[in-house]
Amino acid sequence: MFADRPEVQALQAYLASPEWSNAKAKVSSPGWVSANSGLDPANLKSPIDQLAFELLTDEATEFRFDGSDLMPAAVGTGSFWTGMTNWITGEDTQSVLDSIENSWD
């Protein structure tokens, strides 16, 4: 919020409401999900969106970060991400590891 005004607070409250989440889900394409506990999962467009909602609202779900979250951005979201994608699609393990290692300052 950039301005502490009643209309800004009202918009924030609306965007956090189940009414907005359900209205947004009804008009969104697959790939949109909210963790708003008032969202009706039947309004989500795909089974993957519904599963994501289930996981996001399950109190037993644990979120964890991987090592790339602690890497410099050029590595974590750059060479590491690209390297892991290349490795999954069949690139040689050693060449992927060498590429990631060489990208560090």
C-alpha positions as CSV (number, residue, x, y, z in Angstrom):
1,M,0.0,0.0,0.0
2,F,1.5,3.3,-1.0
3,A,-1.2,5.5,0.5
4,D,-2.9,5.1,3.9
5,R,-6.4,6.0,2.7
6,P,-9.8,4.3,3.3
7,E,-10.3,3.4,-0.4
8,V,-6.8,1.8,-0.6
9,Q,-7.6,-0.2,2.6
10,A,-10.9,-1.2,1.1
11,L,-9.2,-2.5,-2.1
12,Q,-6.7,-4.5,0.0
13,A,-9.6,-6.0,2.0
14,Y,-11.4,-7.0,-1.2
15,L,-8.3,-8.5,-2.8
16,A,-7.9,-10.7,0.3
17,S,-11.5,-11.8,0.3
18,P,-13.1,-15.1,-0.7
19,E,-15.4,-13.1,-3.0
20,W,-12.5,-11.8,-5.1
21,S,-10.7,-15.2,-5.1
22,N,-13.8,-17.0,-6.4
23,A,-14.6,-14.3,-9.0
24,K,-11.0,-14.4,-10.2
25,A,-10.9,-18.2,-10.4
26,K,-14.1,-18.2,-12.5
27,V,-12.6,-15.9,-15.2
28,S,-9.0,-17.1,-15.1
29,S,-7.4,-19.6,-17.4
30,P,-5.8,-22.8,-16.0
31,G,-2.7,-21.9,-14.0
32,W,-4.2,-19.5,-11.6
33,V,-4.6,-20.5,-8.0
34,S,-5.0,-18.8,-4.6
35,A,-4.2,-19.9,-1.1
36,N,-7.4,-18.1,0.2
37,S,-9.1,-20.6,2.4
38,G,-12.5,-19.2,1.2
39,L,-11.8,-20.2,-2.4
40,D,-14.1,-22.9,-3.7
41,P,-11.7,-25.4,-5.5
42,A,-14.6,-26.2,-7.9
43,N,-14.0,-22.8,-9.5
44,L,-10.4,-23.7,-10.5
45,K,-10.0,-24.7,-14.1
46,S,-7.7,-27.7,-13.9
47,P,-6.9,-30.7,-11.6
48,I,-3.4,-29.3,-11.1
49,D,-4.8,-26.0,-9.9
50,Q,-7.1,-27.9,-7.5
51,L,-4.2,-29.9,-6.2
52,A,-2.1,-26.8,-5.7
53,F,-5.0,-25.2,-3.8
54,E,-5.3,-28.4,-1.6
55,L,-1.6,-28.3,-0.8
56,L,-1.5,-24.5,-0.2
57,T,-4.4,-24.7,2.3
58,D,-3.3,-28.0,4.0
59,E,-1.9,-27.1,7.4
60,A,0.3,-30.2,7.3
61,T,2.0,-29.1,4.1
62,E,5.7,-28.1,4.6
63,F,7.4,-25.7,2.2
64,R,11.1,-26.0,1.8
65,F,13.7,-24.1,-0.2
66,D,16.6,-25.7,-2.1
67,G,20.2,-24.6,-2.3
68,S,19.6,-22.5,-5.4
69,D,17.6,-20.0,-3.2
70,L,20.9,-19.2,-1.4
71,M,23.0,-18.9,-4.6
72,P,23.7,-15.6,-6.3
73,A,20.9,-14.8,-8.8
74,A,23.1,-15.3,-11.8
75,V,23.7,-18.9,-10.7
76,G,20.5,-19.9,-8.8
77,T,18.1,-18.6,-11.4
78,G,20.6,-18.6,-14.2
79,S,23.2,-21.3,-14.8
80,F,21.9,-23.7,-12.1
81,W,18.3,-23.5,-13.4
82,T,19.4,-23.9,-17.0
83,G,21.8,-26.7,-16.1
84,M,19.2,-28.7,-14.1
85,T,16.7,-28.3,-17.0
86,N,19.4,-29.5,-19.5
87,W,20.3,-32.4,-17.2
88,I,16.7,-33.6,-16.9
89,T,16.4,-33.5,-20.7
90,G,19.5,-35.7,-21.1
91,E,22.6,-33.5,-21.1
92,D,25.7,-35.2,-19.7
93,T,26.0,-34.8,-15.9
94,Q,29.6,-33.7,-15.8
95,S,29.1,-31.0,-18.5
96,V,26.1,-29.6,-16.6
97,L,28.1,-29.6,-13.3
98,D,31.1,-28.0,-15.0
99,S,28.9,-25.3,-16.6
100,I,27.3,-24.4,-13.2
101,E,30.7,-24.4,-11.4
102,N,32.3,-22.2,-14.1
103,S,29.5,-19.6,-13.7
104,W,30.4,-18.7,-10.1
105,D,32.6,-15.6,-9.7
